[in-house]
Amino acid sequence: MKILITGASGFIGQKACIYLNNIGYEINAHCRSFCNLPSNINLLKSESLDYIFSGKKPIKDIECVIHLAGKAQEIKK
């Protein structure tokens, strides 16, 4: 099964990517910043999910999306 995980650089996202990869799933990990993941996980680095779904770099045959991205903090000016 091919899975897309958003928020792969976060604590939960990183653990989910590694766990699901270890039990045999094909993982596509999306993050906006640095991700320290095993080399057999497909890392999709971009500012927005639009990059993935707009056709610029389409992901084919995704069977499941696990959305773990969230707003961690807001910096006020």
PDB file of N, CA, C and O in Angstrom:
ATOM      1  N   MET A   1       0.847  -1.178   0.000  1.00  0.00           N
ATOM      2  CA  MET A   1       0.000   0.000   0.000  1.00  0.00           C
ATOM      3  C   MET A   1       0.889   1.236   0.000  1.00  0.00           C
ATOM      4  O   MET A   1       1.892   1.290   0.711  1.00  0.00           O
ATOM      5  N   LYS A   2       0.515   2.220  -0.797  1.00  0.00           N
ATOM      6  CA  LYS A   2       1.262   3.464  -0.906  1.00  0.00           C
ATOM      7  C   LYS A   2       0.568   4.536  -0.061  1.00  0.00           C
ATOM      8  O   LYS A   2      -0.603   4.849  -0.277  1.00  0.00           O
ATOM      9  N   ILE A   3       1.310   5.097   0.907  1.00  0.00           N
ATOM     10  CA  ILE A   3       0.751   6.042   1.869  1.00  0.00           C
ATOM     11  C   ILE A   3       1.456   7.387   1.753  1.00  0.00           C
ATOM     12  O   ILE A   3       2.679   7.443   1.621  1.00  0.00           O
ATOM     13  N   LEU A   4       0.686   8.470   1.803  1.00  0.00           N
ATOM     14  CA  LEU A   4       1.220   9.819   1.903  1.00  0.00           C
ATOM     15  C   LEU A   4       1.013  10.293   3.334  1.00  0.00           C
ATOM     16  O   LEU A   4      -0.108  10.277   3.843  1.00  0.00           O
ATOM     17  N   ILE A   5       2.093  10.714   3.981  1.00  0.00           N
ATOM     18  CA  ILE A   5       2.012  11.232   5.347  1.00  0.00           C
ATOM     19  C   ILE A   5       2.434  12.695   5.319  1.00  0.00           C
ATOM     20  O   ILE A   5       3.547  13.018   4.903  1.00  0.00           O
ATOM     21  N   THR A   6       1.540  13.583   5.763  1.00  0.00           N
ATOM     22  CA  THR A   6       1.885  15.000   5.879  1.00  0.00           C
ATOM     23  C   THR A   6       2.419  15.240   7.286  1.00  0.00           C
ATOM     24  O   THR A   6       2.117  14.484   8.210  1.00  0.00           O
ATOM     25  N   GLY A   7       3.209  16.291   7.442  1.00  0.00           N
ATOM     26  CA  GLY A   7       3.771  16.592   8.752  1.00  0.00           C
ATOM     27  C   GLY A   7       4.862  15.621   9.158  1.00  0.00           C
ATOM     28  O   GLY A   7       5.015  15.313  10.340  1.00  0.00           O
ATOM     29  N   ALA A   8       5.614  15.142   8.194  1.00  0.00           N
ATOM     30  CA  ALA A   8       6.622  14.112   8.443  1.00  0.00           C
ATOM     31  C   ALA A   8       7.789  14.592   9.300  1.00  0.00           C
ATOM     32  O   ALA A   8       8.514  13.767   9.857  1.00  0.00           O
ATOM     33  N   SER A   9       7.989  15.903   9.420  1.00  0.00           N
ATOM     34  CA  SER A   9       9.091  16.403  10.236  1.00  0.00           C
ATOM     35  C   SER A   9       8.708  16.538  11.704  1.00  0.00           C
ATOM     36  O   SER A   9       9.576  16.758  12.549  1.00  0.00           O
ATOM     37  N   GLY A  10       7.428  16.411  12.017  1.00  0.00           N
ATOM     38  CA  GLY A  10       6.977  16.507  13.405  1.00  0.00           C
ATOM     39  C   GLY A  10       7.243  15.219  14.173  1.00  0.00           C
ATOM     40  O   GLY A  10       7.598  14.198  13.585  1.00  0.00           O
ATOM     41  N   PHE A  11       7.070  15.275  15.479  1.00  0.00           N
ATOM     42  CA  PHE A  11       7.339  14.124  16.336  1.00  0.00           C
ATOM     43  C   PHE A  11       6.483  12.918  15.941  1.00  0.00           C
ATOM     44  O   PHE A  11       7.010  11.826  15.731  1.00  0.00           O
ATOM     45  N   ILE A  12       5.190  13.108  15.842  1.00  0.00           N
ATOM     46  CA  ILE A  12       4.280  12.008  15.496  1.00  0.00           C
ATOM     47  C   ILE A  12       4.476  11.582  14.044  1.00  0.00           C
ATOM     48  O   ILE A  12       4.513  10.388  13.748  1.00  0.00           O
ATOM     49  N   GLY A  13       4.602  12.551  13.139  1.00  0.00           N
ATOM     50  CA  GLY A  13       4.785  12.242  11.723  1.00  0.00           C
ATOM     51  C   GLY A  13       6.025  11.413  11.456  1.00  0.00           C
ATOM     52  O   GLY A  13       5.984  10.454  10.684  1.00  0.00           O
ATOM     53  N   GLN A  14       7.122  11.778  12.089  1.00  0.00           N
ATOM     54  CA  GLN A  14       8.370  11.034  11.900  1.00  0.00           C
ATOM     55  C   GLN A  14       8.246   9.605  12.411  1.00  0.00           C
ATOM     56  O   GLN A  14       8.675   8.664  11.744  1.00  0.00           O
ATOM     57  N   LYS A  15       7.663   9.442  13.586  1.00  0.00           N
ATOM     58  CA  LYS A  15       7.473   8.098  14.151  1.00  0.00           C
ATOM     59  C   LYS A  15       6.538   7.262  13.277  1.00  0.00           C
ATOM     60  O   LYS A  15       6.778   6.071  13.074  1.00  0.00           O
ATOM     61  N   ALA A  16       5.476   7.876  12.760  1.00  0.00           N
ATOM     62  CA  ALA A  16       4.530   7.154  11.895  1.00  0.00           C
ATOM     63  C   ALA A  16       5.204   6.706  10.605  1.00  0.00           C
ATOM     64  O   ALA A  16       5.002   5.576  10.160  1.00  0.00           O
ATOM     65  N   CYS A  17       6.007   7.587   9.999  1.00  0.00           N
ATOM     66  CA  CYS A  17       6.717   7.239   8.765  1.00  0.00           C
ATOM     67  C   CYS A  17       7.628   6.031   8.978  1.00  0.00           C
ATOM     68  O   CYS A  17       7.609   5.079   8.199  1.00  0.00           O
ATOM     69  N   ILE A  18       8.407   6.084  10.021  1.00  0.00           N
ATOM     70  CA  ILE A  18       9.360   5.007  10.299  1.00  0.00           C
ATOM     71  C   ILE A  18       8.639   3.706  10.619  1.00  0.00           C
ATOM     72  O   ILE A  18       9.006   2.651  10.102  1.00  0.00           O
ATOM     73  N   TYR A  19       7.617   3.772  11.468  1.00  0.00           N
ATOM     74  CA  TYR A  19       6.883   2.559  11.853  1.00  0.00           C
ATOM     75  C   TYR A  19       6.217   1.906  10.645  1.00  0.00           C
ATOM     76  O   TYR A  19       6.374   0.707  10.418  1.00  0.00           O
ATOM     77  N   LEU A  20       5.474   2.694   9.874  1.00  0.00           N
ATOM     78  CA  LEU A  20       4.753   2.127   8.727  1.00  0.00           C
ATOM     79  C   LEU A  20       5.712   1.615   7.660  1.00  0.00           C
ATOM     80  O   LEU A  20       5.423   0.619   6.997  1.00  0.00           O
ATOM     81  N   ASN A  21       6.839   2.278   7.488  1.00  0.00           N
ATOM     82  CA  ASN A  21       7.862   1.812   6.556  1.00  0.00           C
ATOM     83  C   ASN A  21       8.438   0.471   7.028  1.00  0.00           C
ATOM     84  O   ASN A  21       8.641  -0.439   6.225  1.00  0.00           O
ATOM     85  N   ASN A  22       8.695   0.359   8.311  1.00  0.00           N
ATOM     86  CA  ASN A  22       9.263  -0.879   8.875  1.00  0.00           C
ATOM     87  C   ASN A  22       8.339  -2.086   8.736  1.00  0.00           C
ATOM     88  O   ASN A  22       8.809  -3.221   8.664  1.00  0.00           O
ATOM     89  N   ILE A  23       7.033  -1.849   8.697  1.00  0.00           N
ATOM     90  CA  ILE A  23       6.115  -2.984   8.569  1.00  0.00           C
ATOM     91  C   ILE A  23       5.682  -3.225   7.119  1.00  0.00           C
ATOM     92  O   ILE A  23       4.776  -4.012   6.848  1.00  0.00           O
ATOM     93  N   GLY A  24       6.361  -2.516   6.181  1.00  0.00           N
ATOM     94  CA  GLY A  24       6.190  -2.878   4.782  1.00  0.00           C
ATOM     95  C   GLY A  24       5.417  -1.940   3.882  1.00  0.00           C
ATOM     96  O   GLY A  24       5.219  -2.257   2.709  1.00  0.00           O
ATOM     97  N   TYR A  25       4.971  -0.797   4.381  1.00  0.00           N
ATOM     98  CA  TYR A  25       4.239   0.136   3.527  1.00  0.00           C
ATOM     99  C   TYR A  25       5.206   1.035   2.766  1.00  0.00           C
ATOM    100  O   TYR A  25       6.294   1.342   3.252  1.00  0.00           O
ATOM    101  N   GLU A  26       4.803   1.453   1.573  1.00  0.00           N
ATOM    102  CA  GLU A  26       5.579   2.404   0.785  1.00  0.00           C
ATOM    103  C   GLU A  26       5.166   3.805   1.233  1.00  0.00           C
ATOM    104  O   GLU A  26       4.009   4.196   1.074  1.00  0.00           O
ATOM    105  N   ILE A  27       6.108   4.553   1.790  1.00  0.00           N
ATOM    106  CA  ILE A  27       5.799   5.842   2.398  1.00  0.00           C
ATOM    107  C   ILE A  27       6.300   6.997   1.543  1.00  0.00           C
ATOM    108  O   ILE A  27       7.441   7.007   1.081  1.00  0.00           O
ATOM    109  N   ASN A  28       5.414   7.971   1.345  1.00  0.00           N
ATOM    110  CA  ASN A  28       5.738   9.258   0.756  1.00  0.00           C
ATOM    111  C   ASN A  28       5.542  10.274   1.876  1.00  0.00           C
ATOM    112  O   ASN A  28       4.419  10.493   2.329  1.00  0.00           O
ATOM    113  N   ALA A  29       6.620  10.888   2.318  1.00  0.00           N
ATOM    114  CA  ALA A  29       6.581  11.787   3.466  1.00  0.00           C
ATOM    115  C   ALA A  29       6.664  13.233   3.015  1.00  0.00           C
ATOM    116  O   ALA A  29       7.619  13.618   2.340  1.00  0.00           O
ATOM    117  N   HIS A  30       5.671  14.039   3.381  1.00  0.00           N
ATOM    118  CA  HIS A  30       5.683  15.455   3.020  1.00  0.00           C
ATOM    119  C   HIS A  30       6.061  16.294   4.227  1.00  0.00           C
ATOM    120  O   HIS A  30       5.525  16.120   5.321  1.00  0.00           O
ATOM    121  N   CYS A  31       7.005  17.217   4.004  1.00  0.00           N
ATOM    122  CA  CYS A  31       7.361  18.170   5.059  1.00  0.00           C
ATOM    123  C   CYS A  31       7.807  19.471   4.425  1.00  0.00           C
ATOM    124  O   CYS A  31       8.173  19.506   3.251  1.00  0.00           O
ATOM    125  N   ARG A  32       7.775  20.548   5.209  1.00  0.00           N
ATOM    126  CA  ARG A  32       8.214  21.855   4.726  1.00  0.00           C
ATOM    127  C   ARG A  32       9.659  22.129   5.099  1.00  0.00           C
ATOM    128  O   ARG A  32      10.291  23.012   4.518  1.00  0.00           O
ATOM    129  N   SER A  33      10.187  21.392   6.053  1.00  0.00           N
ATOM    130  CA  SER A  33      11.555  21.636   6.513  1.00  0.00           C
ATOM    131  C   SER A  33      12.350  20.332   6.503  1.00  0.00           C
ATOM    132  O   SER A  33      11.927  19.345   5.901  1.00  0.00           O
ATOM    133  N   PHE A  34      13.467  20.333   7.152  1.00  0.00           N
ATOM    134  CA  PHE A  34      14.342  19.165   7.203  1.00  0.00           C
ATOM    135  C   PHE A  34      13.643  17.970   7.839  1.00  0.00           C
ATOM    136  O   PHE A  34      12.963  18.110   8.856  1.00  0.00           O
ATOM    137  N   CYS A  35      13.811  16.803   7.240  1.00  0.00           N
ATOM    138  CA  CYS A  35      13.288  15.544   7.787  1.00  0.00           C
ATOM    139  C   CYS A  35      14.430  14.541   7.858  1.00  0.00           C
ATOM    140  O   CYS A  35      15.133  14.327   6.871  1.00  0.00           O
ATOM    141  N   ASN A  36      14.611  13.946   8.987  1.00  0.00           N
ATOM    142  CA  ASN A  36      15.637  12.922   9.153  1.00  0.00           C
ATOM    143  C   ASN A  36      14.955  11.559   9.098  1.00  0.00           C
ATOM    144  O   ASN A  36      14.600  10.980  10.125  1.00  0.00           O
ATOM    145  N   LEU A  37      14.781  11.064   7.879  1.00  0.00           N
ATOM    146  CA  LEU A  37      14.075   9.805   7.673  1.00  0.00           C
ATOM    147  C   LEU A  37      14.975   8.830   6.918  1.00  0.00           C
ATOM    148  O   LEU A  37      15.909   9.250   6.236  1.00  0.00           O
ATOM    149  N   PRO A  38      14.698   7.526   7.036  1.00  0.00           N
ATOM    150  CA  PRO A  38      15.485   6.539   6.290  1.00  0.00           C
ATOM    151  C   PRO A  38      15.443   6.808   4.784  1.00  0.00           C
ATOM    152  O   PRO A  38      14.470   7.360   4.271  1.00  0.00           O
ATOM    153  N   SER A  39      16.494   6.418   4.093  1.00  0.00           N
ATOM    154  CA  SER A  39      16.626   6.723   2.667  1.00  0.00           C
ATOM    155  C   SER A  39      15.589   6.031   1.783  1.00  0.00           C
ATOM    156  O   SER A  39      15.364   6.469   0.655  1.00  0.00           O
ATOM    157  N   ASN A  40      14.959   4.970   2.264  1.00  0.00           N
ATOM    158  CA  ASN A  40      13.960   4.288   1.439  1.00  0.00           C
ATOM    159  C   ASN A  40      12.565   4.910   1.562  1.00  0.00           C
ATOM    160  O   ASN A  40      11.607   4.396   0.985  1.00  0.00           O
ATOM    161  N   ILE A  41      12.446   6.003   2.303  1.00  0.00           N
ATOM    162  CA  ILE A  41      11.190   6.758   2.375  1.00  0.00           C
ATOM    163  C   ILE A  41      11.298   7.907   1.386  1.00  0.00           C
ATOM    164  O   ILE A  41      12.270   8.663   1.409  1.00  0.00           O
ATOM    165  N   ASN A  42      10.299   8.039   0.516  1.00  0.00           N
ATOM    166  CA  ASN A  42      10.281   9.092  -0.496  1.00  0.00           C
ATOM    167  C   ASN A  42       9.928  10.423   0.166  1.00  0.00           C
ATOM    168  O   ASN A  42       8.796  10.618   0.607  1.00  0.00           O
ATOM    169  N   LEU A  43      10.891  11.330   0.235  1.00  0.00           N
ATOM    170  CA  LEU A  43      10.695  12.623   0.881  1.00  0.00           C
ATOM    171  C   LEU A  43      10.207  13.652  -0.138  1.00  0.00           C
ATOM    172  O   LEU A  43      10.837  13.864  -1.174  1.00  0.00           O
ATOM    173  N   LEU A  44       9.091  14.280   0.170  1.00  0.00           N
ATOM    174  CA  LEU A  44       8.496  15.314  -0.679  1.00  0.00           C
ATOM    175  C   LEU A  44       8.554  16.624   0.091  1.00  0.00           C
ATOM    176  O   LEU A  44       7.731  16.865   0.974  1.00  0.00           O
ATOM    177  N   LYS A  45       9.507  17.455  -0.234  1.00  0.00           N
ATOM    178  CA  LYS A  45       9.727  18.686   0.508  1.00  0.00           C
ATOM    179  C   LYS A  45       9.184  19.864  -0.289  1.00  0.00           C
ATOM    180  O   LYS A  45       9.626  20.113  -1.411  1.00  0.00           O
ATOM    181  N   SER A  46       8.230  20.588   0.283  1.00  0.00           N
ATOM    182  CA  SER A  46       7.667  21.777  -0.358  1.00  0.00           C
ATOM    183  C   SER A  46       6.927  22.590   0.696  1.00  0.00           C
ATOM    184  O   SER A  46       6.615  22.094   1.778  1.00  0.00           O
ATOM    185  N   GLU A  47       6.654  23.837   0.362  1.00  0.00           N
ATOM    186  CA  GLU A  47       5.946  24.724   1.283  1.00  0.00           C
ATOM    187  C   GLU A  47       4.459  24.380   1.416  1.00  0.00           C
ATOM    188  O   GLU A  47       3.823  24.715   2.415  1.00  0.00           O
ATOM    189  N   SER A  48       3.922  23.714   0.408  1.00  0.00           N
ATOM    190  CA  SER A  48       2.490  23.477   0.391  1.00  0.00           C
ATOM    191  C   SER A  48       2.162  22.133  -0.255  1.00  0.00           C
ATOM    192  O   SER A  48       2.915  21.635  -1.091  1.00  0.00           O
ATOM    193  N   LEU A  49       1.054  21.567   0.135  1.00  0.00           N
ATOM    194  CA  LEU A  49       0.586  20.335  -0.496  1.00  0.00           C
ATOM    195  C   LEU A  49       0.123  20.583  -1.924  1.00  0.00           C
ATOM    196  O   LEU A  49      -0.025  19.638  -2.699  1.00  0.00           O
ATOM    197  N   ASP A  50      -0.109  21.847  -2.282  1.00  0.00           N
ATOM    198  CA  ASP A  50      -0.469  22.175  -3.666  1.00  0.00           C
ATOM    199  C   ASP A  50       0.572  21.638  -4.632  1.00  0.00           C
ATOM    200  O   ASP A  50       0.239  21.223  -5.742  1.00  0.00           O
ATOM    201  N   TYR A  51       1.824  21.646  -4.216  1.00  0.00           N
ATOM    202  CA  TYR A  51       2.926  21.158  -5.048  1.00  0.00           C
ATOM    203  C   TYR A  51       2.689  19.708  -5.457  1.00  0.00           C
ATOM    204  O   TYR A  51       2.977  19.323  -6.590  1.00  0.00           O
ATOM    205  N   ILE A  52       2.173  18.918  -4.547  1.00  0.00           N
ATOM    206  CA  ILE A  52       1.944  17.496  -4.808  1.00  0.00           C
ATOM    207  C   ILE A  52       0.699  17.272  -5.657  1.00  0.00           C
ATOM    208  O   ILE A  52       0.707  16.456  -6.579  1.00  0.00           O
ATOM    209  N   PHE A  53      -0.359  17.991  -5.349  1.00  0.00           N
ATOM    210  CA  PHE A  53      -1.635  17.724  -5.985  1.00  0.00           C
ATOM    211  C   PHE A  53      -1.929  18.597  -7.209  1.00  0.00           C
ATOM    212  O   PHE A  53      -2.951  18.401  -7.867  1.00  0.00           O
ATOM    213  N   SER A  54      -1.056  19.551  -7.523  1.00  0.00           N
ATOM    214  CA  SER A  54      -1.304  20.447  -8.658  1.00  0.00           C
ATOM    215  C   SER A  54      -0.817  19.884  -9.982  1.00  0.00           C
ATOM    216  O   SER A  54      -1.141  20.425 -11.039  1.00  0.00           O
ATOM    217  N   GLY A  55      -0.053  18.819  -9.943  1.00  0.00           N
ATOM    218  CA  GLY A  55       0.442  18.238 -11.170  1.00  0.00           C
ATOM    219  C   GLY A  55       1.890  18.569 -11.460  1.00  0.00           C
ATOM    220  O   GLY A  55       2.465  18.032 -12.407  1.00  0.00           O
ATOM    221  N   LYS A  56       2.504  19.454 -10.657  1.00  0.00           N
ATOM    222  CA  LYS A  56       3.909  19.785 -10.867  1.00  0.00           C
ATOM    223  C   LYS A  56       4.800  18.590 -10.547  1.00  0.00           C
ATOM    224  O   LYS A  56       5.797  18.346 -11.227  1.00  0.00           O
ATOM    225  N   LYS A  57       4.442  17.874  -9.539  1.00  0.00           N
ATOM    226  CA  LYS A  57       5.134  16.618  -9.192  1.00  0.00           C
ATOM    227  C   LYS A  57       4.068  15.667  -8.643  1.00  0.00           C
ATOM    228  O   LYS A  57       4.000  15.437  -7.436  1.00  0.00           O
ATOM    229  N   PRO A  58       3.253  15.127  -9.515  1.00  0.00           N
ATOM    230  CA  PRO A  58       2.118  14.323  -9.040  1.00  0.00           C
ATOM    231  C   PRO A  58       2.562  13.010  -8.388  1.00  0.00           C
ATOM    232  O   PRO A  58       3.558  12.397  -8.773  1.00  0.00           O
ATOM    233  N   ILE A  59       1.808  12.628  -7.424  1.00  0.00           N
ATOM    234  CA  ILE A  59       2.015  11.353  -6.759  1.00  0.00           C
ATOM    235  C   ILE A  59       0.945  10.416  -7.282  1.00  0.00           C
ATOM    236  O   ILE A  59      -0.245  10.723  -7.217  1.00  0.00           O
ATOM    237  N   LYS A  60       1.359   9.296  -7.791  1.00  0.00           N
ATOM    238  CA  LYS A  60       0.407   8.358  -8.380  1.00  0.00           C
ATOM    239  C   LYS A  60       0.151   7.184  -7.441  1.00  0.00           C
ATOM    240  O   LYS A  60       1.026   6.765  -6.683  1.00  0.00           O
ATOM    241  N   ASP A  61      -1.047   6.677  -7.511  1.00  0.00           N
ATOM    242  CA  ASP A  61      -1.454   5.456  -6.821  1.00  0.00           C
ATOM    243  C   ASP A  61      -1.440   5.559  -5.297  1.00  0.00           C
ATOM    244  O   ASP A  61      -1.279   4.544  -4.620  1.00  0.00           O
ATOM    245  N   ILE A  62      -1.605   6.750  -4.748  1.00  0.00           N
ATOM    246  CA  ILE A  62      -1.717   6.893  -3.295  1.00  0.00           C
ATOM    247  C   ILE A  62      -3.028   6.245  -2.865  1.00  0.00           C
ATOM    248  O   ILE A  62      -4.090   6.563  -3.400  1.00  0.00           O
ATOM    249  N   GLU A  63      -2.950   5.350  -1.912  1.00  0.00           N
ATOM    250  CA  GLU A  63      -4.148   4.662  -1.428  1.00  0.00           C
ATOM    251  C   GLU A  63      -4.639   5.217  -0.100  1.00  0.00           C
ATOM    252  O   GLU A  63      -5.790   5.012   0.284  1.00  0.00           O
ATOM    253  N   CYS A  64      -3.752   5.925   0.599  1.00  0.00           N
ATOM    254  CA  CYS A  64      -4.113   6.422   1.925  1.00  0.00           C
ATOM    255  C   CYS A  64      -3.335   7.704   2.209  1.00  0.00           C
ATOM    256  O   CYS A  64      -2.148   7.795   1.896  1.00  0.00           O
ATOM    257  N   VAL A  65      -4.006   8.696   2.803  1.00  0.00           N
ATOM    258  CA  VAL A  65      -3.342   9.913   3.259  1.00  0.00           C
ATOM    259  C   VAL A  65      -3.528   9.998   4.762  1.00  0.00           C
ATOM    260  O   VAL A  65      -4.647   9.915   5.269  1.00  0.00           O
ATOM    261  N   ILE A  66      -2.420  10.163   5.470  1.00  0.00           N
ATOM    262  CA  ILE A  66      -2.463  10.361   6.920  1.00  0.00           C
ATOM    263  C   ILE A  66      -2.004  11.790   7.161  1.00  0.00           C
ATOM    264  O   ILE A  66      -0.829  12.113   6.985  1.00  0.00           O
ATOM    265  N   HIS A  67      -2.937  12.640   7.564  1.00  0.00           N
ATOM    266  CA  HIS A  67      -2.654  14.065   7.714  1.00  0.00           C
ATOM    267  C   HIS A  67      -2.242  14.359   9.156  1.00  0.00           C
ATOM    268  O   HIS A  67      -3.075  14.377  10.062  1.00  0.00           O
ATOM    269  N   LEU A  68      -0.947  14.588   9.352  1.00  0.00           N
ATOM    270  CA  LEU A  68      -0.410  14.859  10.681  1.00  0.00           C
ATOM    271  C   LEU A  68       0.202  16.245  10.782  1.00  0.00           C
ATOM    272  O   LEU A  68       0.779  16.595  11.812  1.00  0.00           O
ATOM    273  N   ALA A  69       0.084  17.035   9.728  1.00  0.00           N
ATOM    274  CA  ALA A  69       0.614  18.400   9.754  1.00  0.00           C
ATOM    275  C   ALA A  69      -0.313  19.272  10.584  1.00  0.00           C
ATOM    276  O   ALA A  69      -1.533  19.103  10.574  1.00  0.00           O
ATOM    277  N   GLY A  70       0.280  20.185  11.286  1.00  0.00           N
ATOM    278  CA  GLY A  70      -0.516  21.097  12.092  1.00  0.00           C
ATOM    279  C   GLY A  70       0.246  22.368  12.372  1.00  0.00           C
ATOM    280  O   GLY A  70       1.455  22.443  12.154  1.00  0.00           O
ATOM    281  N   LYS A  71      -0.445  23.339  12.841  1.00  0.00           N
ATOM    282  CA  LYS A  71       0.166  24.613  13.181  1.00  0.00           C
ATOM    283  C   LYS A  71       0.763  24.491  14.576  1.00  0.00           C
ATOM    284  O   LYS A  71       0.040  24.343  15.561  1.00  0.00           O
ATOM    285  N   ALA A  72       2.076  24.554  14.648  1.00  0.00           N
ATOM    286  CA  ALA A  72       2.751  24.366  15.936  1.00  0.00           C
ATOM    287  C   ALA A  72       2.798  25.636  16.765  1.00  0.00           C
ATOM    288  O   ALA A  72       2.602  25.603  17.980  1.00  0.00           O
ATOM    289  N   GLN A  73       3.058  26.755  16.106  1.00  0.00           N
ATOM    290  CA  GLN A  73       3.117  28.023  16.827  1.00  0.00           C
ATOM    291  C   GLN A  73       2.905  29.169  15.860  1.00  0.00           C
ATOM    292  O   GLN A  73       3.081  29.030  14.649  1.00  0.00           O
ATOM    293  N   GLU A  74       2.528  30.294  16.415  1.00  0.00           N
ATOM    294  CA  GLU A  74       2.344  31.479  15.600  1.00  0.00           C
ATOM    295  C   GLU A  74       3.283  32.548  16.116  1.00  0.00           C
ATOM    296  O   GLU A  74       3.300  32.856  17.307  1.00  0.00           O
ATOM    297  N   ILE A  75       4.054  33.102  15.221  1.00  0.00           N
ATOM    298  CA  ILE A  75       4.986  34.166  15.590  1.00  0.00           C
ATOM    299  C   ILE A  75       4.313  35.498  15.316  1.00  0.00           C
ATOM    300  O   ILE A  75       3.955  35.807  14.179  1.00  0.00           O
ATOM    301  N   LYS A  76       4.146  36.281  16.368  1.00  0.00           N
ATOM    302  CA  LYS A  76       3.498  37.598  16.215  1.00  0.00           C
ATOM    303  C   LYS A  76       4.552  38.668  16.049  1.00  0.00           C
ATOM    304  O   LYS A  76       5.594  38.654  16.704  1.00  0.00           O
ATOM    305  N   LYS A  77       4.258  39.582  15.167  1.00  0.00           N
ATOM    306  CA  LYS A  77       5.197  40.684  14.909  1.00  0.00           C
ATOM    307  C   LYS A  77       4.810  41.909  15.707  1.00  0.00           C
ATOM    308  O   LYS A  77       5.481  42.938  15.623  1.00  0.00           O
TER     309      LYS A  77
END
